[in-house]
Amino acid sequence: MNLLFEIEEETTPDIPGLTYIPDFITRDEESTLIAEIDEQPWLNDLKRRVQHYGYKYDYKARTVTDDAYLGPLPDWITPVAQKLPFKPDQAIVNEYLPGQGISAHVDCVPCFDDMIASLSLGSGAVMQFTKDNEKQELYLKPRSLIVLSGEARYKWTHAIPARKSDVVDGFKIKRNRRISLTFRNVIVNTP
Ligand SMILES: O=C(O)CCC(=O)C(=O)O
C-alpha cells in the first residue's frame, strides 16, 4: 500500500479561484524556513502561536491600520515570496500543534487584497472549505501551496479542524507540528 501515492492522487476540490500546488518548495527550503521561523519571537495573543511580518493584523478589530506597519518582509521570506503569483507585503506564520486548528472564516475583506497564499511546513492537515450547505476538503501536504482568490477567497470559508489526525482517502494520517506561512497584500485602513 503506497500511502504517499494515494494522497498524491487526491483531487483538488472544484472551487473556482482555488489553486493547489504540491511540492511548491523543496525539503531543504522547508527546513531552512522552519529554522528561520524558530529563531524569531512568537506572539501568544491567540490559542496558537503566530508571527506577523510587514503589517500587524489586529484579530479582534479585524483591521490593518497604517500604524501597524512593521517594515519590509524579512530577507529569509524573500526567496519564497518571489515565487508567488503576486508580490505580498504581509506574511503571518501560524503554528499548529496536533489538536490545534483554525475556525471557519473568510480572510478580512477590507484588510486584504484578492489573492491569499498559504504554504504548509512540517506537517500536513486537512483544510475544509464551506459555502452554504456545501463542504469540500483538501489535504494540504507539507511543502504545498494553496492560493485563494475570487470565489474561493470571498464566497467560501476555510478552516483547519482542531484534531490530532486526519482521514484522507480512507487512511488515517497523524498530525505533527504544522507551520503555515501565509501571504497577503494589505489594504491599509485609516484608523
Ligand atoms: O494555516 C493555514 O494554512 C491557513 C491560515 C489561515 O486561514 C489564516 O491565517 O487566516
The ligand as an SDF file (V2000), in Angstrom:
LIG
                    3D

 10  9  0  0  0  0  0  0  0  0999 V2000
   -2.8690   27.5880    8.2130 O   0  0  0  0  0  0  0  0  0  0  0  0
   -3.3180   27.8540    7.1210 C   0  0  0  0  0  0  0  0  0  0  0  0
   -2.9200   27.2860    6.0950 O   0  0  0  0  0  0  0  0  0  0  0  0
   -4.4130   28.8560    6.9710 C   0  0  0  0  0  0  0  0  0  0  0  0
   -4.2730   30.0260    7.8790 C   0  0  0  0  0  0  0  0  0  0  0  0
   -5.4410   30.9340    7.7890 C   0  0  0  0  0  0  0  0  0  0  0  0
   -6.5110   30.5830    7.3650 O   0  0  0  0  0  0  0  0  0  0  0  0
   -5.3070   32.3030    8.2670 C   0  0  0  0  0  0  0  0  0  0  0  0
   -4.2230   32.6870    8.7470 O   0  0  0  0  0  0  0  0  0  0  0  0
   -6.2850   33.0670    8.1470 O   0  0  0  0  0  0  0  0  0  0  0  0
  1  2  2  0
  2  3  1  0
  2  4  1  0
  4  5  1  0
  5  6  1  0
  6  7  2  0
  6  8  1  0
  8  9  2  0
  8 10  1  0
M  END
$$$$
